[in-house]
Amino acid sequence: MPAPIRLRELIRTIRTARTQAEEREMIQKECAAIRSSFREEDNTYRCRNVAKLLYMHMLGYPAHFGQLECLKLIASQKFTDKRIGYLGAMLLLDERQDVHLLMTNCIKNDLNHSTQYVQGLALCTLGCMGSSEMCRDLAGEVEKLLKTSNSYLRKKAALCAVHVIRKVPELMEMFLPATKNLLNEKNHGVLHTSVVLLTEMCERSPDMLAHFRKVRLVPQLVRILKNLIMSGYSPEHDVSGISDPFLQVRILRLLRILGRNDDDSSEAMNDILAQVATNTETSKNVGNAILYETVLTIMDIKSESGLRVLAINILGRFLLNNDKNIRYVALTSLLKTVQTDHNAVQRHRSTIVDCLKDLDVSIKRRAMELSFALVNGNNVRGMMKELLYFLDSCEPEFKADCASGIFLAAEKYAPSKRWHIDTIMRVLTTAGSYVRDDAVPNLIQLITNSVEMHAYTVQRLYKAILGDYSQQPLVQVASWCIGEYGDLLVSGQCEEEEPIQVTEDEVLDILESVLISNMSASVTRGYALTAIMKLSTRFTCTVNRIKKVVSIYGSSIDVELQQRAVEYNALFKKYDHMRPALLERMPVMEKVTTNGPAEIVQTNGETETAVLETKPPPSGLQPANQANDLLDLLGGSDITPVIPTAPPSKPASGGELLDLLGDLNLTGSPVSPPAPQIAQPPFLLDGLTSQPLFNDIAAGIPSITAYNKNGLKIDFTFERSNTNPSVTVITIQASNSTELEMTDFVFQAAVPKTFQLQLLSPSSSVIPAFNSGTITQVIKVLNPQKQQLRMRIKLTYNHKGSAMQDLAEVNNFPPQSWQ
């Protein structure tokens, strides 16, 4: 058989191929020749054939049939054969294939070989693809080579030891004695690999970390780092004028691990970190890499305040760098440190704001997030001006997050209510179509609570929507305000700015235009129709026109509009005496805040704070109003609030009993207060001290999956109360299968009126990623009539920087849970 072509000739031939098909034909022809040579057990050219096979493997062609030939080369006594054999083993074999176990004996023999280069090949192969079984068998040889005086072998043995520790962590202690003298080595290669080994041991074992702190490893690392900084020019280690930057970075990372949450270690490295930060050249990227690692180390250990300021100033200089990657790294690092070193980061506010104008979208996003983190009561006006300018000119993908950030910052730091309203209206005018769903109710609540600003606000909103209905949230808020405060608009009484003269017909023209506009969504038309109906009690000259508009929409193809119009028509005809009370102005809306330790009781989507005592509410109107708000939140009138602890007092006027945005009672009978719950004891504290809480009848109740969407899964498990058979105790378990955690998780539930429901506090508000943990929460449901259980749930959480919200119905409860 003729001698096969050399690797160099094969490469030259393949490169002459003009098409992929021609190249594939050449490869197949050569593979056939190599297979024939392997079958004939041709030892002379086996090395050459395997080398060509590895080249084909690098081009993406299958080369698995050469695996056993690699093992034969490894068993050869020739160094050239061993070299190609070990290279082939590293490329073609891994621990998933049993063939690699056949190498164990050959590697063990070569680790004890008399030639250091053969030992080096064996160490490289074991460190690259050794399985846990191979590592257990060969760890003794690796540890022996780690103690040798040969620096060539020690550096390779250290890296191999890192792989052994990753595969078999329990073998870590075997290498501990050998680490004592590793940092005394002069050779930079040994020092580098030794630091990598020590870092791996510290990261994987808290005991090892405590040991290295105890043996005072930090002073040794400080000495090495100081020598690197102060040493003169060394051609073999110099990179762009800096001595061995790779070793410096590795040492800084190890110092960061050793100094974290340890005062003594942090104190020992403060001086050297200051020297590195001030003496490192920043004109080249090499110096920037070292400075970045230094900043991370300073921020992660218990460093002095002056050192932290120095680190943030370094990041501030990074923001002025022409390299986009360096600017992005600086913004990300500042975002992590802004909470702990707020004042130091504030000094670079102007530079950060300038990054909002960067062309790179990733830098823009980081600059936007950092800008919001820097907003406080002192700079809110200036920062909002810049962020509103950014909102006006940024790409569409930024507008939703930017608008939400402005809303939150304005709510938290607004210097005045007028400024707050102006800012939010500017956002709605600029990016109204991009704002999130909660923006409209939040702004309505703000306007309602700002009593002295009603005339000014309704005038501004009226002017904002004249002829432009493209920003739907703005039109919704404007419609609501015109409906509530249309009388103030027509009266022309505005002290904050020059009043405008508007007639009742002009106001109705605007709202009718919203109703017929092609740009108006169904929800917006609902706002406009309700606003027109409310104006029937605020206007005097146009009531007949309003009746006509409302009656027209009684036959609308939009079911929502049709229902509203039919109900409003009924108010005009059959219940006209109730209309002024039902359509009276909305009262001030107050947010419920938590003050002090309390049990969080969630009812029908609203969250209230209730101390675990059955005390009556301070006023009789509060439960009725809150109940109506809760019913509207989840969109149904058959939902019951939390268990009443005292009978409500005399009901207020009709306007407070019925909400036209919900379901309207058209039966003609007066609305009566709910009957006092006398016979049913509050089960919040039933039997918590005297008897076991649950009985054994729940053992046969199967669990259900109530919700499974977007990586979030909610499971229900059931138990029955021992003290009250009518009580079902449901334990929810929320898990997260995505790659990022879900934060600020809130679970809310509502049940029909025939049931009573109580939610206890959840175990946490953060759901870990990759199903690595769950949140649990207990729900107690009282079902005295043994009816089939139905539940509506509302889920809110933050995920990947976005606020998420979803509603779901749960109707598949097992019969054992309620019968």
C-alpha positions in Angstrom: 0.0 0.0 0.0 1.5 3.4 -1.0 2.4 5.9 1.8 -0.5 8.2 2.8 -0.1 11.9 2.0 1.2 14.2 4.7 -1.0 16.5 6.8 0.5 19.6 5.1 -0.4 18.2 1.7 -4.0 17.3 2.9 -4.5 20.9 4.1 -3.2 22.3 0.8 -5.5 20.0 -1.2 -8.6 20.8 0.9 -8.0 24.5 0.5 -8.0 24.2 -3.3 -11.7 23.1 -3.1 -14.0 25.6 -4.7 -17.3 24.3 -3.4 -18.4 22.6 -0.2 -19.4 19.5 -2.2 -15.8 19.3 -3.6 -14.4 19.6 -0.1 -16.7 16.9 1.2 -15.7 14.6 -1.6 -12.0 15.1 -0.7 -12.6 14.4 3.0 -14.6 11.3 2.3 -11.9 9.9 0.0 -9.2 10.6 2.6 -11.3 9.1 5.4 -11.8 5.9 3.4 -8.0 5.6 3.0 -7.4 6.3 6.7 -10.0 3.6 7.6 -8.2 1.1 5.4 -4.9 1.9 7.0 -6.4 1.4 10.5 -7.9 -2.0 9.5 -4.5 -3.2 8.3 -2.9 -2.2 11.6 -0.4 0.0 9.9 1.8 1.2 12.8 4.2 3.2 10.6 1.7 5.8 9.5 -0.9 5.6 12.4 0.4 8.9 13.9 0.2 10.7 10.5 -3.4 9.4 9.9 -4.6 10.4 13.4 -3.2 13.9 12.9 -5.1 14.2 9.6 -8.2 12.9 11.3 -7.9 15.6 14.0 -7.7 18.3 11.3 -10.9 16.9 9.7 -12.5 16.9 13.2 -11.6 20.6 13.5 -13.4 21.2 10.2 -16.5 19.7 11.6 -16.4 16.2 10.0 -17.0 13.0 12.0 -13.8 11.4 13.4 -15.1 9.1 16.1 -13.6 6.0 14.4 -10.2 7.2 15.4 -10.7 7.0 19.1 -9.1 3.5 19.6 -6.2 4.5 17.4 -5.5 7.4 19.8 -5.3 4.9 22.7 -2.8 2.8 20.7 -0.7 5.9 20.1 -0.7 6.7 23.8 0.5 3.2 24.6 3.4 3.7 22.1 6.9 4.4 23.5 7.7 7.1 21.0 7.1 10.7 22.2 5.8 11.9 18.8 3.1 9.1 18.9 2.2 9.9 22.5 1.8 13.6 21.7 -0.6 13.0 18.8 -2.4 10.3 20.8 -3.0 12.5 23.9 -4.1 15.4 21.7 -6.6 13.1 19.9 -7.8 11.8 23.3 -8.5 15.4 24.5 -10.4 16.3 21.2 -12.3 13.0 20.5 -12.9 11.6 24.0 -14.8 12.8 27.0 -16.1 11.2 30.2 -19.5 10.3 28.6 -17.7 7.5 26.6 -16.5 4.4 28.3 -13.5 4.2 26.0 -11.7 6.9 28.1 -11.4 4.5 31.0 -9.0 2.4 29.0 -6.5 5.3 29.2 -6.3 5.3 33.0 -3.4 2.8 33.2 -1.4 4.5 30.4 -1.8 7.9 32.1 -0.7 6.4 35.4 2.4 5.0 33.8 3.2 8.2 32.0 2.8 10.3 35.2 5.6 8.2 36.6 7.7 8.5 33.4 11.3 9.6 33.6 10.8 12.3 30.9 9.1 15.5 32.1 7.5 16.2 28.7 5.7 12.8 28.8 4.5 13.6 32.3 3.3 16.9 31.1 1.3 15.3 28.4 -0.4 13.0 30.9 -1.1 15.9 33.3 -2.7 18.0 30.5 -4.9 15.1 29.3 -6.1 14.3 32.8 -6.7 18.0 33.6 -8.7 18.3 30.4 -11.0 15.3 30.2 -10.5 13.2 33.3 -13.7 11.7 34.7 -14.4 11.4 38.5 -13.3 7.7 38.4 -10.0 8.6 36.7 -9.4 11.5 39.1 -9.9 9.2 42.2 -7.4 6.7 40.8 -4.8 9.2 39.8 -5.0 11.9 42.4 -2.1 10.4 44.4 0.3 10.8 41.4 -0.9 14.4 40.8 -0.3 15.3 44.4 3.2 13.8 44.2 4.1 15.8 41.2 2.7 19.0 42.9 5.5 18.6 45.5 8.3 18.1 42.9 11.0 20.8 42.5 10.5 20.9 38.7 8.5 24.1 38.0 7.4 22.8 34.5 5.6 19.9 36.2 4.4 21.8 39.2 2.4 24.3 37.1 0.8 21.5 35.1 0.1 19.5 38.3 -1.6 22.5 39.9 -4.0 23.0 37.0 -4.6 19.2 37.0 -5.4 19.4 40.8 -8.0 22.1 40.0 -9.8 19.7 37.7 -9.5 16.9 40.2 -11.1 19.1 42.9 -13.9 20.1 40.6 -14.7 16.5 39.8 -14.1 15.0 43.3 -14.4 17.8 45.9 -13.7 15.4 48.8 -10.2 14.9 47.6 -9.4 18.6 48.3 -7.7 17.9 51.7 -5.2 15.7 49.9 -3.7 18.7 48.2 -3.6 21.0 51.3 -0.1 20.1 52.4 1.3 20.7 48.9 -0.1 24.3 48.9 2.2 25.5 51.7 5.2 26.1 49.6 3.6 26.9 46.2 3.6 30.7 46.8 7.3 30.7 47.6 8.1 29.7 44.0 9.9 32.3 41.8 8.4 30.9 38.5 5.4 33.0 37.5 3.7 30.1 35.8 3.8 28.1 39.1 2.6 31.2 41.0 -0.3 31.7 38.5 -1.5 28.1 38.6 -1.1 28.0 42.4 -3.3 31.1 42.9 -5.9 29.4 40.6 -5.8 26.3 42.8 -6.1 28.2 46.0 -9.0 30.2 44.6 -10.8 27.0 43.7 -10.3 25.5 47.1 -11.5 28.7 48.9 -14.6 29.0 46.7 -15.6 25.3 47.1 -15.0 24.9 50.9 -15.7 27.4 53.7 -13.4 25.2 55.9 -10.5 25.8 53.5 -11.3 29.5 53.4 -11.1 29.7 57.2 -7.9 27.7 57.1 -6.1 29.9 54.6 -7.2 33.0 56.6 -5.8 31.4 59.7 -2.4 30.6 58.2 -2.2 34.2 57.0 -2.2 33.7 53.3 -3.1 37.4 52.7 0.3 38.7 53.6 2.0 36.3 51.2 -0.3 37.4 48.4 0.2 41.1 49.3 4.0 40.5 49.1 3.8 38.9 45.6 1.5 41.7 44.3 3.8 44.4 45.7 6.8 42.8 44.0 4.9 42.8 40.7 4.0 46.5 41.0 7.5 47.6 42.1 9.6 45.4 39.9 11.3 46.9 36.9 11.0 45.9 33.3 10.9 42.2 32.8 10.7 41.2 29.1 9.3 37.7 29.7 6.4 39.0 31.8 5.8 42.5 30.4 2.5 43.2 28.7 2.1 46.8 27.5 4.4 48.1 30.2 2.8 46.2 33.1 4.4 43.2 34.8 2.4 40.0 34.4 -1.2 41.5 34.5 -2.6 38.0 34.4 -1.0 37.0 37.7 -2.1 40.4 39.2 -5.7 39.8 38.2 -5.7 36.3 39.7 -4.2 37.5 43.0 -6.8 40.3 43.2 -9.6 37.8 42.8 -8.2 35.6 45.5 -7.8 38.6 47.8 -11.5 39.5 47.2 -12.5 36.0 48.4 -10.3 36.1 51.4 -11.3 39.6 52.5 -15.0 39.2 52.1 -16.7 39.5 55.5 -13.4 39.4 57.3 -12.0 42.5 59.0 -8.5 41.3 59.6 -7.9 40.1 56.1 -9.5 43.3 54.7 -7.2 45.5 56.9 -4.1 43.6 55.7 -4.9 44.3 52.0 -6.1 47.9 52.1 -2.6 49.5 51.5 -1.7 47.3 48.5 -5.1 47.9 46.9 -4.6 51.6 47.2 -1.1 51.2 45.6 -2.5 49.2 42.7 -5.3 51.7 42.2 -2.9 54.7 42.1 0.1 53.2 40.3 -1.5 51.3 37.4 -1.2 52.8 34.0 -4.6 53.5 32.5 -3.6 54.3 28.9 -3.8 50.6 27.8 -6.6 48.0 28.2 -4.3 45.9 30.3 -4.2 48.5 33.0 -8.0 48.9 32.9 -8.4 45.2 33.5 -6.3 45.3 36.6 -8.1 48.5 37.8 -11.5 46.9 37.3 -10.5 43.8 39.4 -9.1 46.2 42.0 -12.4 48.1 42.1 -14.4 44.8 42.5 -12.1 43.7 45.3 -12.4 47.1 47.1 -16.2 46.9 46.9 -16.5 43.3 48.0 -14.3 43.5 51.1 -14.6 45.6 54.3 -12.5 48.4 52.9 -12.0 51.9 54.2 -14.4 54.6 53.1 -11.6 56.6 51.3 -10.6 53.5 49.4 -14.2 53.0 48.2 -14.4 56.6 47.0 -11.1 56.0 45.1 -12.7 52.9 43.5 -15.8 54.8 42.4 -13.6 57.6 41.0 -11.9 55.0 38.9 -15.2 53.8 37.5 -16.0 57.5 36.9 -12.9 57.7 34.7 -14.0 54.6 32.9 -17.2 56.4 31.9 -15.0 58.8 29.9 -13.2 56.0 28.0 -13.8 55.7 24.3 -14.1 51.9 24.6 -17.8 51.0 24.8 -17.1 47.8 26.8 -15.3 49.8 29.5 -18.1 52.3 29.7 -20.7 49.4 30.1 -18.6 47.7 32.7 -18.3 51.0 34.7 -22.1 51.6 34.6 -22.9 48.0 35.7 -20.4 48.3 38.6 -21.7 51.7 39.7 -25.3 50.3 39.6 -24.2 47.6 42.0 -22.5 50.0 44.4 -25.0 53.0 44.3 -27.0 51.8 47.3 -24.0 51.5 49.6 -21.9 54.5 48.3 -24.7 56.8 47.1 -22.9 60.1 47.7 -19.7 59.0 46.0 -21.6 57.9 42.9 -23.6 61.2 42.9 -20.4 63.1 42.0 -20.4 61.4 38.6 -24.1 62.2 37.9 -23.4 64.5 34.9 -21.2 61.9 33.3 -23.8 59.2 33.8 -26.5 61.4 32.3 -24.4 62.0 29.3 -24.3 58.3 28.7 -28.0 58.4 28.0 -27.1 60.0 24.7 -24.8 57.1 23.8 -25.5 55.3 20.5 -25.1 51.8 22.1 -28.4 50.5 23.4 -26.9 48.4 26.2 -25.0 51.5 27.6 -28.2 53.5 27.3 -30.2 51.0 29.3 -27.5 50.8 32.1 -27.3 54.6 32.2 -31.1 54.9 32.5 -31.2 52.3 35.4 -28.3 54.1 37.1 -29.9 57.5 36.6 -33.1 56.4 38.3 -31.1 55.0 41.2 -29.4 58.5 41.6 -32.7 60.4 41.9 -33.4 61.9 45.3 -35.2 64.8 46.8 -32.4 67.3 46.1 -31.9 66.6 42.4 -35.4 65.3 41.4 -36.2 68.4 39.2 -32.9 68.3 37.2 -32.9 64.5 36.8 -36.5 64.4 35.7 -35.8 67.0 33.1 -33.0 64.9 31.7 -35.0 61.7 31.8 -38.0 63.3 30.2 -35.8 64.5 27.4 -34.4 60.9 27.1 -38.0 59.6 27.1 -38.9 61.9 24.2 -36.0 60.8 22.0 -35.2 57.1 23.0 -36.1 54.0 21.1 -39.5 52.4 21.7 -38.0 49.5 23.7 -36.9 51.9 26.4 -40.1 53.9 26.7 -42.1 51.5 29.0 -39.3 51.1 31.5 -38.4 54.8 31.4 -42.0 55.9 31.9 -42.4 53.5 34.9 -39.2 54.7 36.4 -40.3 58.3 36.1 -43.7 57.5 37.7 -42.0 55.8 40.7 -39.4 58.6 41.2 -42.0 61.3 40.9 -44.3 59.6 43.4 -41.4 59.2 45.9 -39.6 62.6 45.6 -42.2 65.0 44.1 -41.5 68.5 45.5 -45.1 69.5 45.0 -48.4 68.0 43.8 -48.5 70.4 40.8 -45.1 69.3 39.7 -46.0 65.7 40.2 -49.1 66.0 38.0 -47.3 68.0 35.3 -44.5 65.4 35.2 -46.9 62.5 34.8 -49.0 64.3 32.2 -45.8 65.0 30.3 -45.0 61.3 30.3 -48.5 60.4 29.1 -48.2 63.0 26.4 -44.8 61.8 25.3 -45.1 58.0 25.6 -48.6 57.3 26.6 -49.0 54.3 24.4 -46.0 52.6 26.1 -46.9 53.1 29.8 -47.9 50.1 31.8 -51.5 49.3 32.8 -51.2 50.6 36.4 -50.3 54.2 35.3 -53.9 55.2 34.6 -55.4 54.2 38.0 -52.3 55.6 39.8 -52.7 59.0 38.2 -56.4 59.1 38.8 -55.7 58.4 42.5 -53.1 61.2 42.5 -55.5 63.7 40.9 -58.4 62.7 43.2 -56.2 63.3 46.3 -55.0 66.7 45.1 -58.3 68.5 45.8 -56.8 72.0 45.3 -55.5 71.0 41.9 -58.7 69.7 40.3 -59.5 72.7 38.2 -55.9 73.1 37.0 -55.7 69.4 36.2 -58.9 69.1 34.2 -58.0 72.2 32.2 -54.6 70.8 31.3 -56.0 67.4 30.4 -58.7 69.0 28.3 -56.1 71.0 26.3 -53.9 67.9 26.0 -56.4 65.8 24.1 -57.8 68.4 21.8 -57.7 66.8 18.4 -55.2 64.0 19.4 -56.5 60.7 20.7 -53.4 58.6 19.9 -52.2 58.4 23.5 -54.8 56.1 24.9 -53.8 56.3 28.6 -53.8 60.1 28.4 -57.3 60.0 26.9 -58.6 57.6 29.6 -57.3 59.9 32.4 -58.6 63.0 30.6 -62.1 61.4 30.1 -62.3 60.4 33.8 -61.3 63.8 35.0 -63.7 65.6 32.6 -66.5 63.4 33.9 -65.6 64.1 37.5 -64.7 67.7 37.3 -66.5 68.9 34.2 -68.3 71.6 36.2 -64.9 73.1 37.2 -63.8 73.1 33.6 -66.9 74.9 32.3 -66.9 77.4 35.2 -63.4 78.7 34.2 -62.2 78.9 37.8 -58.5 78.1 37.6 -56.0 80.0 39.8 -52.8 78.2 38.8 -52.9 79.3 35.1 -55.1 81.4 32.9 -58.5 79.8 32.7 -60.0 78.9 29.3 -63.6 79.5 28.3 -65.3 76.2 27.4 -69.0 75.5 26.9 -70.9 72.3 27.9 -71.4 71.4 24.2 -67.7 71.7 23.5 -66.9 69.3 26.3 -69.4 66.8 25.1 -68.1 67.2 21.5 -64.7 66.1 22.8 -66.0 63.1 24.6 -68.2 62.1 21.6 -65.2 62.4 19.4 -63.4 59.9 21.7 -66.3 57.5 21.4 -66.3 57.5 17.6 -62.6 57.8 17.0 -60.9 54.8 15.3 -57.9 55.2 17.5 -60.0 54.7 20.7 -59.8 51.3 22.4 -62.8 49.6 23.9 -61.6 50.6 27.4 -61.2 54.2 26.4 -64.7 54.3 25.0 -66.0 52.9 28.3 -64.2 55.8 30.1 -65.7 58.3 27.7 -69.3 57.0 28.0 -69.1 56.9 31.8 -67.7 60.5 31.8 -70.7 61.6 29.6 -73.1 60.0 32.0 -71.4 61.6 35.0 -71.8 65.0 33.3 -75.6 64.6 33.4 -75.4 65.6 37.1 -72.8 68.3 36.6 -74.2 70.1 33.5 -77.6 71.7 33.4 -78.2 72.6 29.7 -77.2 69.4 27.9 -79.0 66.6 29.8 -81.2 65.8 26.8 -78.1 65.5 24.5 -76.5 63.2 27.0 -79.6 61.0 27.1 -79.5 60.8 23.3 -75.8 59.8 23.2 -76.3 57.2 25.9 -79.4 55.7 24.2 -77.5 55.4 20.9 -74.9 53.1 22.4 -77.6 50.8 23.9 -77.3 48.9 20.6 -73.6 49.1 20.2 -71.8 46.0 18.8 -69.3 46.4 21.7 -70.9 44.4 24.5 -69.2 46.4 27.2 -70.4 49.7 25.8 -73.9 48.2 25.2 -74.2 47.0 28.8 -73.1 50.4 30.2 -75.5 52.3 28.0 -78.4 50.0 28.9 -77.7 50.5 32.6 -77.3 54.2 32.2 -80.6 54.4 30.3 -82.3 52.6 33.1 -80.9 55.2 35.5 -82.4 58.0 33.4 -85.8 56.3 33.2 -86.6 54.0 36.2 -84.1 55.3 38.8 -83.7 58.9 38.0 -84.2 59.8 41.7 -81.0 57.8 42.5 -78.9 59.3 39.7 -77.4 62.3 41.6 -76.4 60.1 44.5 -74.9 57.4 42.2 -73.0 59.8 40.1 -71.7 62.1 42.8 -68.0 63.0 43.0 -65.5 60.3 44.0 -64.2 60.6 47.6 -60.5 60.9 48.3 -58.7 57.6 47.8 -56.2 56.6 50.5 -53.5 54.1 50.1 -53.3 51.5 52.9 -49.9 51.4 54.4 -48.4 48.9 56.8 -47.1 50.3 60.1 -45.4 48.0 62.5 -45.6 44.2 62.7 -48.9 43.0 61.3 -50.4 40.0 59.5 -50.9 40.7 55.8 -54.5 39.8 54.9 -55.2 39.8 51.2 -58.7 39.9 50.0 -60.0 39.8 46.5 -56.8 41.3 45.1 -56.4 44.2 47.6 -53.8 44.0 50.4 -54.8 45.2 53.9 -53.0 45.1 57.2 -54.8 43.4 60.1 -53.4 42.6 63.4 -54.4 39.1 64.5 -57.3 40.2 66.8 -61.0 40.3 66.1 -61.4 44.0 66.7 -64.3 45.9 65.0 -63.4 48.4 62.4 -63.2 52.0 63.5 -65.9 53.2 61.2 -68.9 51.5 59.5 -68.3 53.0 56.1 -64.8 51.7 55.6 -65.7 48.0 55.2 -68.4 48.8 52.6 -66.1 51.1 50.6 -63.2 48.7 50.7 -65.4 45.8 49.7 -66.6 47.6 46.6 -63.1 48.6 45.7 -62.0 44.9 46.0 -64.9 43.7 43.9 -63.9 46.1 41.1 -60.3 45.1 41.3 -60.9 41.5 40.2 -63.9 42.4 38.1 -66.8 40.5 39.6 -69.7 41.2 42.0 -70.0 37.7 43.3 -66.7 37.9 45.2 -66.7 38.0 49.0 -64.3 40.1 51.1 -62.4 38.7 54.1 -64.3 37.3 57.0 -66.3 40.1 58.7 -65.3 40.6 62.3 -68.1 43.0 63.2 -71.4 43.9 61.5 -71.1 47.1 59.4 -73.0 50.1 60.5 -75.7 52.0 58.6 -74.9 52.3 54.9 -74.1 55.7 53.3 -75.6 57.3 50.3 -76.1 55.4 47.1 -73.0 56.8 45.5 -70.9 54.9 48.0 -72.9 51.7 47.8 -72.7 51.2 44.0 -69.9 51.7 41.6 -71.0 52.3 38.0 -67.7 50.8 36.7 -68.7 47.5 38.3 -72.1 45.8 38.2 -75.2 48.0 38.7 -78.2 46.8 40.9 -81.3 47.3 38.8 -83.8 45.4 40.9 -85.3 48.5 42.5 -84.9 47.2 46.1 -82.8 49.2 48.5 -79.3 48.0 49.1 -79.1 46.5 52.6 -76.0 46.0 54.7 -74.7 42.4 55.0 -76.1 40.4 57.8 -74.0 40.2 60.9 -71.9 37.0 61.1 -73.0 35.9 64.6 -73.2 32.1 64.4 -69.9 31.7 62.7 -66.9 32.3 64.9 -63.8 33.9 63.3 -61.5 31.0 62.5 -58.3 33.0 62.5 -57.3 31.6 65.9 -59.6 28.5 66.1 -57.9 25.8 68.2 -54.4 26.9 67.7 -53.5 26.1 71.3 -56.0 23.4 72.4 -56.2 20.8 69.6 -54.2 19.6 66.6 -55.0 22.0 63.7 -55.6 19.4 60.9 -57.2 16.0 60.9 -56.4 12.9 59.0 -59.2 13.1 56.4 -57.0 15.2 54.2 -54.7 12.3 53.5 -56.7 11.3 50.4 -57.1 14.8 48.9 -55.0 15.0 45.7 -53.1 18.2 45.0 -53.7 20.3 41.9 -51.7 22.7 39.7 -53.6 26.0 39.8 -51.4 28.0 37.5 -48.5 27.2 35.1 -47.3 30.0 32.8 -44.1 31.9 31.9 -42.0 29.6 34.2 -44.2 30.3 37.2 -46.0 27.2 38.7 -48.6 27.4 41.6 -49.5 24.1 43.2 -52.4 23.7 45.8 -52.3 21.0 48.5 -55.2 20.5 50.9 -55.9 19.8 54.5 -59.1 19.9 56.6 -59.3 21.7 60.0 -59.7 19.6 63.1 -61.6 22.3 64.9 -64.1 23.2 62.2 -64.9 20.6 59.5 -66.2 23.4 57.2 -62.7 24.9 57.0 -60.4 23.8 54.2 -56.7 24.7 54.6 -55.0 25.2 51.3 -51.2 25.4 51.1 -49.8 27.0 47.9 -46.3 26.3 46.6 -44.9 28.7 44.0 -41.9 27.6 42.0 -39.9 29.3 39.2 -38.3 27.3 36.4 -36.7 30.3 34.6 -33.0 31.3 34.8 -33.7 34.4 36.8 -35.4 34.8 40.2 -38.8 36.4 40.6 -39.0 39.2 43.1 -41.8 41.1 44.9 -44.1 38.1 44.5 -47.7 38.7 45.7 -50.4 36.1 45.6 -54.0 37.3 46.0 -57.2 35.3 45.9 -61.0 35.8 45.9 -63.9 33.4 46.4 -67.8 33.7 45.9 -69.9 35.3 48.5 -71.0 31.9 50.0 -67.4 31.3 51.2 -65.1 33.2 53.5 -61.4 33.4 52.9 -58.3 34.3 54.8 -54.7 34.5 53.5 -51.7 34.2 55.9 -48.3 35.7 55.3 -46.1 34.1 52.6 -42.8 32.5 53.5 -40.9 34.9 51.2 -41.4 37.4 48.4 -38.6 36.0 46.2 -39.0 32.8 44.1 -35.5 31.3 43.4 -34.6 30.4 39.8 -34.2 26.9 38.3 -36.8 25.4 40.7 -34.2 25.7 43.5 -36.7 26.7 46.1 -40.4 27.6 46.6 -42.6 30.1 48.4 -45.4 28.7 50.6 -48.5 30.5 51.7 -51.6 29.2 53.6 -55.2 30.0 52.6 -58.1 29.2 54.9 -61.5 28.8 53.3 -64.8 28.5 55.3 -67.4 26.6 53.3 -70.4 26.2 55.7 -72.8 25.2 52.8 -70.4 22.5 51.4 -70.7 24.1 47.9 -68.2 23.4 45.1 -65.2 25.6 45.6 -64.2 28.2 43.0 -61.4 30.8 43.2 -60.0 33.7 41.3 -56.3 34.4 41.8 -54.2 37.4 40.9 -50.4 37.1 40.7 -48.0 40.1 40.6 -44.2 39.9 40.6 -41.0 41.4 39.0 -39.1 39.3 36.5 -36.2 40.3 34.2 -36.7 44.0 35.2 -40.4 44.0 34.3 -43.5 44.1 36.5 -45.7 41.1 35.6 -49.4 40.7 36.5 -51.9 37.9 35.6 -55.4 36.7 36.6 -56.6 33.1 36.5 -59.6 31.1 37.5 -59.3 27.9 39.5 -62.3 25.6 39.1 -60.7 22.1 39.3 -60.7 21.7 43.1 -61.0 18.0 44.0 -64.4 17.1 45.5 -62.8 15.9 48.8 -61.6 19.4 49.4 -65.1 20.9 49.8 -67.6 18.0 50.4 
